[in-house]
Amino acid sequence: MRYRPVSFARLAEELTQRTLDITGRPWLTVAVDGTAGATDTASLADSLVEPLRVNGRDTLRVSATDFLRPASLRFEHGKQDPDARYTDWLDIGALRREVLDPLSPGGSGEVLPSLWDVTTDRATRARRVALAPGGVLLLDGELLLGQGLNFDLTVHLWLSPGALRRRLPAEEHWALPTYERYEEEVAPAEIADVVVRVDDPNHPAQRYAETVR
């Protein structure tokens, strides 16, 4: 595998077209995965909203940070436990039940856009949003791959170990073992549909497979 330079504007165009090319699904689900605090998954997901809408696709943005468990569960073993961050922070069951299952074949199309406000540590009490047939859910967050969640397109923003240490705020370095475990157990760059190297956020590079002659 090799990488080619790509601007985020060009990347958004390519991801939009790739999403539009997916057929045979009542709704589409796209995940943008990366390291919280070190990669900007939200901006990339946001950049797809308007292009998809221009092409006639209803879109809904959801952030995995709105599906974290309550503090009493996340911090049961302390606020800086890397294993807990890996296994206990994200409410996978709620994300599947409230967001992805309704967009599966036979689903209702009605999505809960948020569940838990980590700032207030209270339920958001959000109302369900109906996504029109053919609509696209854009989900961003960390540690999304290898969790048994069904997505139609997955994008991973990849950092080399050295870049991850540089880009991650010092106060978050306690979580480095979390991401090392993710690399070892899931290898997100190997299973994602699209991989973008963002060691230098101003000069991203997209992975591509060389043609065998």
C-alpha positions as CSV (number, residue, x, y, z in Angstrom):
1,M,0.0,0.0,0.0
2,R,1.1,3.5,-0.8
3,Y,-0.2,7.0,0.0
4,R,-0.9,9.9,-2.3
5,P,-1.3,13.6,-1.2
6,V,-4.9,14.7,-1.0
7,S,-6.5,17.9,0.2
8,F,-9.4,17.6,2.6
9,A,-11.6,19.3,0.0
10,R,-10.7,16.7,-2.6
11,L,-11.2,14.0,0.0
12,A,-14.7,15.2,0.8
13,E,-15.5,15.1,-2.9
14,E,-14.2,11.5,-3.3
15,L,-16.0,10.3,-0.2
16,T,-19.3,12.0,-1.3
17,Q,-19.1,10.2,-4.7
18,R,-18.2,6.9,-3.0
19,T,-21.2,7.2,-0.8
20,L,-23.5,8.1,-3.7
21,D,-22.2,5.0,-5.5
22,I,-23.4,2.6,-2.8
23,T,-26.7,1.1,-3.8
24,G,-29.2,-1.5,-2.6
25,R,-29.5,-0.1,0.9
26,P,-32.6,1.7,2.4
27,W,-30.3,4.1,4.2
28,L,-26.5,4.5,4.3
29,T,-24.2,4.7,7.3
30,V,-20.7,6.3,7.1
31,A,-18.2,6.2,10.0
32,V,-15.3,8.6,10.3
33,D,-12.9,7.1,12.9
34,G,-9.9,8.6,14.5
35,T,-8.2,9.5,17.8
36,A,-10.1,12.0,19.9
37,G,-8.0,15.1,20.6
38,A,-5.5,14.3,17.9
39,T,-7.5,14.0,14.7
40,D,-10.5,16.0,13.5
41,T,-13.1,13.4,12.6
42,A,-15.9,15.9,13.2
43,S,-14.8,18.3,10.5
44,L,-14.4,15.6,7.9
45,A,-17.8,14.2,8.6
46,D,-19.3,17.8,8.6
47,S,-17.7,18.4,5.2
48,L,-19.8,15.7,3.6
49,V,-23.2,17.0,4.7
50,E,-23.8,19.8,2.2
51,P,-22.4,17.9,-0.8
52,L,-24.7,14.9,-0.1
53,R,-27.7,17.2,0.4
54,V,-26.9,18.9,-2.9
55,N,-27.1,15.5,-4.5
56,G,-30.6,14.9,-3.0
57,R,-29.6,12.9,0.0
58,D,-31.1,13.6,3.4
59,T,-28.2,13.6,5.9
60,L,-27.9,13.3,9.7
61,R,-24.8,14.0,11.7
62,V,-24.2,12.1,14.9
63,S,-21.2,12.1,17.2
64,A,-20.1,9.1,19.2
65,T,-19.2,11.4,22.1
66,D,-23.0,11.8,22.6
67,F,-23.2,8.1,23.2
68,L,-20.7,7.8,26.0
69,R,-21.7,6.1,29.2
70,P,-22.5,8.0,32.4
71,A,-19.4,9.2,34.4
72,S,-20.2,6.6,37.2
73,L,-19.6,3.8,34.7
74,R,-16.8,5.4,32.6
75,F,-14.8,6.3,35.6
76,E,-15.5,3.3,37.8
77,H,-11.8,2.5,37.8
78,G,-10.6,6.1,37.8
79,K,-10.6,8.9,35.2
80,Q,-7.4,7.8,33.6
81,D,-7.7,4.1,33.1
82,P,-6.7,3.2,29.5
83,D,-8.4,-0.2,29.5
84,A,-11.7,1.3,30.7
85,R,-11.5,3.9,27.9
86,Y,-11.0,1.1,25.4
87,T,-13.9,-1.1,26.6
88,D,-16.2,0.9,28.8
89,W,-16.5,4.5,27.7
90,L,-18.6,4.2,24.5
91,D,-22.0,2.7,24.8
92,I,-21.8,0.3,21.9
93,G,-25.2,-1.2,22.6
94,A,-27.0,2.1,22.6
95,L,-25.3,3.3,19.5
96,R,-26.3,0.1,17.7
97,R,-29.9,0.1,19.1
98,E,-30.7,3.8,18.8
99,V,-28.7,4.8,15.7
100,L,-27.7,1.9,13.4
101,D,-30.4,-0.7,13.8
102,P,-33.2,1.7,12.8
103,L,-31.3,2.2,9.5
104,S,-31.0,-1.5,8.8
105,P,-33.2,-3.2,6.3
106,G,-36.7,-3.3,7.8
107,G,-35.8,-0.5,10.3
108,S,-37.9,2.5,11.1
109,G,-35.5,5.1,9.8
110,E,-36.0,7.0,13.1
111,V,-32.7,7.8,14.8
112,L,-31.9,9.1,18.2
113,P,-29.2,11.8,17.5
114,S,-27.8,11.9,21.0
115,L,-28.2,10.1,24.3
116,W,-25.9,11.4,26.9
117,D,-24.4,14.9,27.6
118,V,-21.0,14.3,29.1
119,T,-20.7,17.9,30.3
120,T,-23.8,17.8,32.5
121,D,-23.7,14.0,32.9
122,R,-27.3,13.8,32.1
123,A,-29.5,12.3,29.4
124,T,-30.0,14.7,26.5
125,R,-33.7,13.9,26.1
126,A,-33.3,14.3,22.4
127,R,-36.2,13.4,20.1
128,R,-35.9,10.9,17.3
129,V,-35.2,12.2,13.9
130,A,-36.7,10.5,10.8
131,L,-34.1,10.0,8.0
132,A,-35.7,9.9,4.6
133,P,-35.3,6.8,2.5
134,G,-31.9,6.8,0.8
135,G,-30.6,9.2,3.5
136,V,-27.1,9.1,4.9
137,L,-26.0,8.9,8.6
138,L,-22.6,10.5,9.2
139,L,-21.1,9.3,12.4
140,D,-17.7,10.4,13.8
141,G,-15.8,9.3,16.8
142,E,-13.0,7.1,18.1
143,L,-12.6,3.3,18.5
144,L,-15.6,2.7,16.2
145,L,-14.1,-0.1,14.2
146,G,-13.9,-3.8,15.2
147,Q,-16.9,-3.3,17.5
148,G,-19.4,-5.3,15.4
149,L,-21.1,-2.1,14.3
150,N,-22.5,-2.2,10.7
151,F,-21.4,0.6,8.4
152,D,-21.6,0.9,4.7
153,L,-18.4,3.0,4.4
154,T,-15.7,3.4,7.0
155,V,-13.0,6.1,7.0
156,H,-10.0,6.0,9.4
157,L,-7.7,8.9,10.1
158,W,-4.4,7.3,10.8
159,L,-1.5,8.6,12.8
160,S,1.9,7.0,13.1
161,P,2.9,6.3,16.8
162,G,5.3,9.2,16.9
163,A,2.7,11.6,15.4
164,L,0.1,10.4,17.8
165,R,2.3,11.2,20.8
166,R,3.1,14.6,19.3
167,R,-0.5,15.5,18.4
168,L,-2.2,14.2,21.5
169,P,-2.4,16.8,24.2
170,A,0.0,16.0,27.1
171,E,-2.9,15.7,29.6
172,E,-4.3,12.9,27.4
173,H,-1.1,10.8,27.2
174,W,-2.4,8.5,29.8
175,A,-4.7,7.2,26.9
176,L,-1.8,6.2,24.7
177,P,-2.1,2.5,25.7
178,T,-5.7,2.7,24.7
179,Y,-4.8,3.5,21.1
180,E,-1.9,1.1,21.1
181,R,-4.3,-1.7,22.0
182,Y,-6.7,-0.5,19.3
183,E,-3.9,-0.8,16.7
184,E,-2.8,-4.2,18.0
185,E,-6.3,-5.8,18.4
186,V,-8.3,-4.1,15.6
187,A,-5.7,-2.7,13.2
188,P,-8.2,-0.1,11.9
189,A,-5.9,0.9,9.0
190,E,-6.2,-2.6,7.7
191,I,-10.0,-2.9,7.9
192,A,-11.2,0.6,7.0
193,D,-12.5,1.2,3.5
194,V,-10.6,4.5,3.3
195,V,-7.4,5.4,5.2
196,V,-6.0,8.9,5.4
197,R,-2.7,9.5,7.0
198,V,-2.8,12.8,9.0
199,D,0.6,13.0,10.6
200,D,0.7,16.5,9.2
201,P,-2.9,17.8,9.4
202,N,-2.1,20.3,6.7
203,H,-0.8,17.7,4.3
204,P,-3.0,14.6,4.5
205,A,-2.3,11.5,2.4
206,Q,-4.8,8.9,1.2
207,R,-3.9,5.3,1.0
208,Y,-4.3,3.5,-2.3
209,A,-3.5,0.0,-3.6
210,E,-0.9,-0.3,-6.3
211,T,-2.0,-1.9,-9.5
212,V,-0.3,-5.2,-10.0
213,R,1.1,-5.6,-13.5
